[in-house]
Amino acid sequence: MKTKFGHLTYCTNIHPGESWVDHFRELQTHLPLVKKEISPDKPMGIGLRLSNEASLTLIKENNLLEFQNWLKKESLYVIAINGFPFGGFHSEVVKEDVYKPDWSDKRRIEYTLRLFSILKVLLPANEEGGVSTPPLSYFYFDTNENDRTTRRKNSTKYIIKTLVALIRIHNDTGKTLHLDIEPEPDGLLGDFKDWVTWYTSDLLPNAIPSLMDEFGYNFQLAEELTRKHIRLCLDVCHLAVTYEVNPNLISELRRLRIQVGRIQVSSALKVKFPENVEGVLQSLKPFDEKKYLHQVVVITNKGEKKFYRDLNLAIEKGAEAFEEWRIHYHVPIFLESYETFLSTQEELKMILAEQKRESFSQILEVETYTWNVLPQKLQLPIGKSIVRELQWLRSFLDSNSQI
């Protein structure tokens, strides 16, 4: 729903269905119930997750018209699309395959442009909308810096081709669509610092002359349009894992004139080790599940950082007393602790407080998809779980709470 703080929504990646038929069935089951609780009297926006397979079906005119009619009937609208996972997000094992195909592969740009073709039809008039996407690639797909540099260069070329397409859409329709690139631990753009370095050193210097040649724009307009259509997807969980959510983050975004396409409202798992670490390590083992990557960033008791590709590697290595671990686990946002563990809810509140003080994004998208961390007594059916997350978000934004 649209509020003075932006569009409050959630990402439908929590609902299974790689085919459009299966995913639409899930949406028809859950979305009306969520809307009834969250936004009974006003239209409610959704962050639609479409696999490549689903997008190939939905883009067909009859299917898209059917979906539009259903959205209108249910007083729903699409404000954003999640284009990070190409396919298989609910497979038995996902891990690093979530990055495939990456931005060096033409299948990624074909998929992404298809999503934009869908979004330009579904997006309400006078609204901006975005498609989120991976941080170019996965760092460990390559074993040396020369190959990573080549992959980064090829990925940037496809990003610029996407930029050109988005400008053409705007020129033809007047709609502003943006690509929201999402830094993630162990991505080729693994943190905010990596993202900014790529944006300022790779994207802008190559995109600006490309737009000048393609459209005849002057330097200033070419830069302005690059910044308008290529934005940051600020996933709070990811930046909390890398310890980058701090009071300087938003001021740095403003200083660099980087636009935020969406805030993915999410919390990571936080573990503070006591003097006796073995019991805590044992308690962490159930979190080492085989489906998703759970990257770990450690702050040692000497203030140094250590990085692990996945939770099992961190557990095997062990811990020292008084370390802090941040684990890539999209835990429910309404709690700040999970029995013996903590969440990065404090960091999330910091970002939301900044949004309340001076809005820097028009989309706030809850992206919780890990529910098994909750104590049994707090576990609810998926629909009610989503409602609880959105109610917590709305309550915090409406309160006088500041950080």
Secondary structure as the mmCIF struct_conf table of DSSP 4:
data_model
#
loop_
_struct_conf.conf_type_id
_struct_conf.id
_struct_conf.beg_label_comp_id
_struct_conf.beg_label_asym_id
_struct_conf.beg_label_seq_id
_struct_conf.end_label_comp_id
_struct_conf.end_label_asym_id
_struct_conf.end_label_seq_id
STRN STRN1 LYS A 2 THR A 3
TURN_TY1_P TURN_TY1_P1 LYS A 4 PHE A 5
STRN STRN2 GLY A 6 TYR A 10
STRN STRN3 CYS A 11 CYS A 11
HELX_RH_3T_P HELX_RH_3T_P1 THR A 12 ILE A 14
BEND BEND1 HIS A 15 HIS A 15
BEND BEND2 GLU A 18 SER A 19
HELX_RH_AL_P HELX_RH_AL_P1 TRP A 20 ILE A 38
BEND BEND3 PRO A 40 LYS A 42
STRN STRN4 MET A 44 ARG A 49
HELX_RH_AL_P HELX_RH_AL_P2 ASN A 52 LEU A 58
TURN_TY1_P TURN_TY1_P2 ILE A 59 ILE A 59
BEND BEND4 LYS A 60 LYS A 60
HELX_RH_AL_P HELX_RH_AL_P3 GLU A 61 GLU A 74
TURN_TY1_P TURN_TY1_P3 SER A 75 SER A 75
STRN STRN5 LEU A 76 ASN A 82
BEND BEND5 PHE A 84 PHE A 84
BEND BEND6 GLY A 87 GLY A 87
TURN_TY1_P TURN_TY1_P4 PHE A 89 HIS A 90
BEND BEND7 SER A 91 GLU A 92
HELX_RH_3T_P HELX_RH_3T_P2 LYS A 95 TYR A 99
BEND BEND8 PRO A 101 PRO A 101
TURN_TY1_P TURN_TY1_P5 TRP A 103 SER A 104
BEND BEND9 ASP A 105 ASP A 105
HELX_RH_AL_P HELX_RH_AL_P4 LYS A 106 LEU A 122
BEND BEND10 LEU A 123 LEU A 123
HELX_LH_PP_P HELX_LH_PP_P1 PRO A 124 PRO A 124
TURN_TY1_P TURN_TY1_P6 ALA A 125 ASN A 126
STRN STRN6 GLY A 129 THR A 133
BEND BEND11 PRO A 135 SER A 137
STRN STRN7 TYR A 138 TYR A 138
HELX_RH_3T_P HELX_RH_3T_P3 PHE A 139 PHE A 141
BEND BEND12 THR A 143 ASN A 144
HELX_RH_AL_P HELX_RH_AL_P5 GLU A 145 THR A 173
STRN STRN8 LEU A 177 ILE A 181
TURN_TY1_P TURN_TY1_P7 PRO A 185 ASP A 186
STRN STRN9 GLY A 187 GLY A 187
BEND BEND13 LEU A 188 LEU A 189
BEND BEND14 ASP A 191 ASP A 191
HELX_RH_AL_P HELX_RH_AL_P6 PHE A 192 TRP A 198
HELX_RH_PI_P HELX_RH_PI_P1 TYR A 199 LEU A 203
HELX_RH_AL_P HELX_RH_AL_P7 LEU A 204 PHE A 215
HELX_RH_AL_P HELX_RH_AL_P8 PHE A 219 HIS A 229
STRN STRN10 ILE A 230 ASP A 235
HELX_RH_AL_P HELX_RH_AL_P9 VAL A 236 VAL A 241
TURN_TY1_P TURN_TY1_P8 THR A 242 TYR A 243
BEND BEND15 ASN A 246 ASN A 246
TURN_TY1_P TURN_TY1_P9 PRO A 247 PRO A 247
HELX_RH_AL_P HELX_RH_AL_P10 ASN A 248 LEU A 256
TURN_TY1_P TURN_TY1_P10 ARG A 257 ARG A 257
STRN STRN11 VAL A 260 VAL A 265
STRN STRN12 SER A 267 LYS A 272
BEND BEND16 GLU A 275 GLU A 275
HELX_RH_AL_P HELX_RH_AL_P11 GLU A 278 LEU A 284
HELX_RH_3T_P HELX_RH_3T_P4 LYS A 285 PHE A 287
BEND BEND17 LYS A 290 TYR A 292
STRN STRN13 VAL A 296 ILE A 299
TURN_TY1_P TURN_TY1_P11 ASN A 301 LYS A 302
BEND BEND18 GLY A 303 GLY A 303
STRN STRN14 LYS A 305 TYR A 308
BEND BEND19 ARG A 309 ASP A 310
HELX_RH_AL_P HELX_RH_AL_P12 LEU A 311 LYS A 317
TURN_TY1_P TURN_TY1_P12 ALA A 321 PHE A 322
STRN STRN15 GLU A 324 VAL A 331
TURN_TY1_P TURN_TY1_P13 ILE A 333 PHE A 334
BEND BEND20 GLU A 336 GLU A 336
STRN STRN16 SER A 337 TYR A 338
TURN_TY1_P TURN_TY1_P14 GLU A 339 THR A 340
STRN STRN17 PHE A 341 SER A 343
BEND BEND21 THR A 344 THR A 344
HELX_RH_AL_P HELX_RH_AL_P13 GLN A 345 ARG A 357
BEND BEND22 GLU A 358 GLU A 358
BEND BEND23 GLN A 362 GLN A 362
STRN STRN18 ILE A 363 VAL A 366
TURN_TY1_P TURN_TY1_P15 ASN A 372 VAL A 373
BEND BEND24 LEU A 374 LEU A 374
HELX_RH_3T_P HELX_RH_3T_P5 GLN A 376 LEU A 378
HELX_RH_AL_P HELX_RH_AL_P14 ILE A 382 ASP A 398
BEND BEND25 SER A 399 SER A 399
#
